[in-house]
Amino acid sequence: MTQGTTQFLPIILTNTAEVSVFQNYKTNDYDVDGTTSYVGQQEITTGDWLLQKIEDSSGDLTITWANISNNVLELTYTDAWTDRATLTYNLIGDLTI
């Protein structure tokens, strides 16, 4: 696991509204577990959290997202990052902020 404040954002978005909603998030953590990678991000002023799950299946990437809207029991970034492997992940457009 690598931790730090390195700006690693393998984000693939097509909706500019989604980009602007998440533009103030900074990367806190990055973890690779086999063919699955996790990127933990936190909004710089509110502390809201956003986790990205990247799964590589024979070169085909699937990117899904988690935040408090689809994980209501994860109140803090620390809790969400600790539980990243068991969170509920959805497409970015399915999240609410």
Backbone torsions as a table, in degrees:
resi	resn	phi	psi	omega
1	MET	NA	136.2	175.7
2	THR	-112.2	131.4	178.7
3	GLN	-123.6	154.5	179.0
4	GLY	152.8	-165.5	-177.9
5	THR	-111.7	20.5	178.4
6	THR	-60.3	134.7	179.2
7	GLN	-82.3	88.9	177.3
8	PHE	-115.6	105.4	-176.7
9	LEU	-129.2	86.1	177.9
10	PRO	-80.3	56.6	-175.0
11	ILE	-89.4	130.8	175.3
12	ILE	-119.5	104.9	-178.3
13	LEU	-128.1	147.5	177.9
14	THR	-114.0	-13.6	-177.7
15	ASN	-100.3	117.3	-176.9
16	THR	-65.5	-25.2	176.0
17	ALA	-64.7	-38.4	178.2
18	GLU	-65.7	-39.0	178.8
19	VAL	-61.8	-46.4	-177.1
20	SER	-68.7	-31.4	179.2
21	VAL	-64.7	-37.2	-175.1
22	PHE	-104.3	13.7	-175.3
23	GLN	-69.9	-21.7	-179.1
24	ASN	-94.8	13.5	177.3
25	TYR	-89.2	139.1	176.2
26	LYS	-117.4	150.7	-179.4
27	THR	-78.8	127.9	177.7
28	ASN	-103.4	-39.8	-172.8
29	ASP	-143.3	156.1	175.9
30	TYR	-145.0	134.0	-177.5
31	ASP	-141.8	137.7	175.2
32	VAL	-115.7	126.4	179.3
33	ASP	-129.4	91.2	-176.8
34	GLY	68.3	-119.1	179.8
35	THR	-97.3	9.6	179.5
36	THR	-116.2	131.2	176.3
37	SER	-117.4	148.6	177.6
38	TYR	-125.8	139.2	174.4
39	VAL	-123.9	122.4	179.4
40	GLY	-102.3	126.9	-177.7
41	GLN	-128.7	152.9	-179.5
42	GLN	-139.5	138.5	178.7
43	GLU	-70.0	133.0	-168.6
44	ILE	-71.5	-22.1	-179.2
45	THR	-106.4	-32.4	-175.6
46	THR	-100.7	-21.2	-176.3
47	GLY	83.8	0.8	176.9
48	ASP	-56.7	146.8	-175.8
49	TRP	-114.1	155.6	-179.9
50	LEU	-149.2	125.0	177.7
51	LEU	-116.2	140.2	179.0
52	GLN	-113.8	133.2	177.5
53	LYS	-116.1	123.5	-178.0
54	ILE	-117.4	115.6	-179.5
55	GLU	-110.1	131.1	-179.7
56	ASP	-108.7	109.5	178.5
57	SER	-112.4	94.5	-179.8
58	SER	55.9	40.4	177.3
59	GLY	92.0	-10.4	175.8
60	ASP	-92.4	118.3	-178.5
61	LEU	-90.4	136.2	171.5
62	THR	-118.6	123.5	-178.3
63	ILE	-116.4	123.2	178.1
64	THR	-130.6	167.6	-169.4
65	TRP	-134.3	152.3	175.6
66	ALA	-136.9	141.0	168.2
67	ASN	-150.2	-168.0	-175.7
68	ILE	-67.1	-22.3	-178.3
69	SER	-67.2	-27.5	176.7
70	ASN	-115.4	12.6	176.8
71	ASN	-148.4	68.6	-169.2
72	VAL	-66.2	-17.1	179.5
73	LEU	-86.9	-8.6	-179.7
74	GLU	-94.1	91.5	-171.8
75	LEU	-83.0	-22.6	-177.1
76	THR	-125.3	159.0	175.9
77	TYR	-59.0	-43.0	-178.4
78	THR	-59.0	-45.2	178.3
79	ASP	-63.5	-44.5	-178.8
80	ALA	-63.2	-44.2	-179.3
81	TRP	-64.2	-40.9	178.2
82	THR	-60.5	-37.9	-176.1
83	ASP	-97.7	15.6	-171.1
84	ARG	-53.3	-34.8	-177.2
85	ALA	-72.7	-18.9	-176.6
86	THR	-112.9	4.6	179.7
87	LEU	-70.4	163.9	172.0
88	THR	-89.9	126.9	-179.4
89	TYR	-117.2	142.7	178.6
90	ASN	-137.5	175.3	171.6
91	LEU	-64.6	151.2	-176.0
92	ILE	-57.3	-37.2	-178.6
93	GLY	-68.6	-15.1	179.6
94	ASP	-88.0	-9.7	179.3
95	LEU	-82.0	151.5	169.5
96	THR	-118.8	157.7	-179.5
97	ILE	-114.4	NA	NA
